[in-house]
Amino acid sequence: MVDEKVISAIKATLDKVRPFLQRDGGDVEFDSFIDGVVYIKMVGACEGCAFIDNTIKDGIEIILLEEVKEVKAVKPVSE
């Protein structure tokens, strides 16, 4: 069973990142948290963007790793 406190912390952290993505017409949606991996869906202008890997690995993942100790990685839902 997934700890609801962990999911709440993940969602709260994504809410901190969201305004930066929305400035460029994009957004991020939480999908699931399985075995330490946060699965997200990039939407809007972020979907299919050439910089999506950088946004996930160098942005969203770093912030989640720092703020939620249970997080080990972040991956897009399509993987």
The 8 nearest C-alpha neighbors of each residue, nearest first, counted from 0:
[[1, 2, 3, 33, 34, 32, 5, 6],
 [2, 0, 3, 32, 6, 5, 33, 4],
 [1, 3, 4, 5, 0, 6, 7, 32],
 [2, 4, 6, 5, 7, 1, 8, 0],
 [5, 3, 7, 2, 6, 8, 9, 1],
 [6, 4, 8, 7, 3, 2, 9, 67],
 [5, 7, 9, 3, 8, 4, 10, 2],
 [6, 8, 4, 10, 5, 9, 3, 11],
 [9, 7, 5, 11, 6, 10, 12, 4],
 [10, 8, 6, 12, 7, 11, 5, 13],
 [9, 11, 13, 7, 12, 8, 6, 14],
 [12, 10, 14, 8, 13, 9, 7, 15],
 [13, 11, 15, 9, 14, 10, 8, 63],
 [12, 14, 10, 16, 15, 11, 17, 9],
 [13, 15, 11, 17, 12, 16, 10, 18],
 [16, 14, 12, 13, 17, 11, 18, 19],
 [17, 15, 13, 14, 18, 19, 12, 20],
 [16, 18, 14, 20, 19, 15, 26, 13],
 [19, 17, 21, 20, 16, 22, 15, 14],
 [20, 18, 22, 17, 21, 16, 23, 15],
 [21, 19, 25, 17, 26, 22, 18, 23],
 [20, 22, 24, 25, 18, 23, 26, 19],
 [23, 21, 19, 20, 24, 18, 25, 17],
 [22, 24, 21, 20, 25, 44, 19, 45],
 [25, 23, 21, 44, 22, 43, 20, 26],
 [26, 24, 43, 44, 45, 21, 20, 23],
 [25, 27, 42, 20, 21, 41, 17, 43],
 [26, 28, 41, 40, 42, 17, 39, 29],
 [29, 27, 40, 39, 30, 41, 26, 42],
 [30, 28, 39, 31, 40, 38, 27, 10],
 [29, 31, 39, 38, 28, 40, 76, 32],
 [32, 30, 38, 37, 29, 33, 39, 36],
 [31, 33, 37, 36, 38, 35, 34, 6],
 [32, 34, 36, 35, 31, 37, 38, 1],
 [35, 33, 36, 32, 71, 37, 70, 69],
 [34, 36, 70, 71, 33, 69, 32, 37],
 [37, 35, 72, 33, 73, 32, 34, 71],
 [38, 36, 32, 73, 31, 74, 72, 39],
 [39, 37, 74, 31, 30, 76, 75, 73],
 [40, 38, 29, 75, 30, 76, 28, 74],
 [39, 41, 28, 75, 76, 27, 42, 29],
 [40, 42, 27, 46, 45, 26, 28, 39],
 [43, 41, 46, 26, 45, 25, 27, 40],
 [42, 44, 25, 45, 46, 24, 26, 41],
 [43, 45, 25, 24, 46, 42, 48, 23],
 [46, 44, 25, 48, 43, 42, 41, 47],
 [47, 45, 42, 41, 44, 48, 43, 25],
 [46, 48, 45, 49, 51, 44, 41, 50],
 [49, 47, 45, 51, 50, 46, 44, 52],
 [48, 50, 51, 47, 52, 45, 53, 46],
 [51, 49, 53, 48, 52, 54, 45, 47],
 [50, 52, 54, 48, 53, 49, 55, 45],
 [53, 51, 55, 54, 50, 56, 49, 57],
 [54, 52, 57, 56, 50, 51, 55, 58],
 [53, 55, 51, 58, 52, 57, 56, 50],
 [54, 56, 59, 52, 53, 58, 60, 57],
 [57, 55, 60, 53, 58, 54, 52, 59],
 [58, 56, 53, 54, 55, 61, 60, 59],
 [59, 57, 54, 61, 55, 60, 56, 62],
 [58, 60, 55, 62, 61, 63, 56, 54],
 [59, 61, 56, 63, 73, 62, 58, 55],
 [62, 60, 64, 58, 63, 59, 57, 65],
 [61, 63, 65, 59, 60, 64, 66, 58],
 [62, 64, 66, 60, 65, 61, 67, 59],
 [65, 63, 61, 62, 70, 66, 67, 60],
 [66, 64, 62, 63, 67, 61, 68, 60],
 [65, 67, 63, 64, 62, 68, 12, 8],
 [68, 66, 69, 63, 64, 70, 65, 8],
 [67, 69, 70, 64, 66, 65, 71, 63],
 [70, 68, 67, 35, 71, 5, 64, 36],
 [69, 71, 35, 68, 64, 67, 72, 36],
 [70, 72, 35, 36, 69, 64, 73, 68],
 [73, 71, 36, 70, 37, 60, 35, 74],
 [72, 74, 37, 60, 36, 38, 75, 55],
 [75, 73, 38, 37, 39, 76, 72, 78],
 [74, 76, 39, 38, 77, 40, 78, 73],
 [77, 75, 38, 78, 39, 40, 74, 30],
 [76, 78, 75, 40, 74, 38, 39, 41],
 [77, 76, 75, 74, 38, 39, 40, 73]]
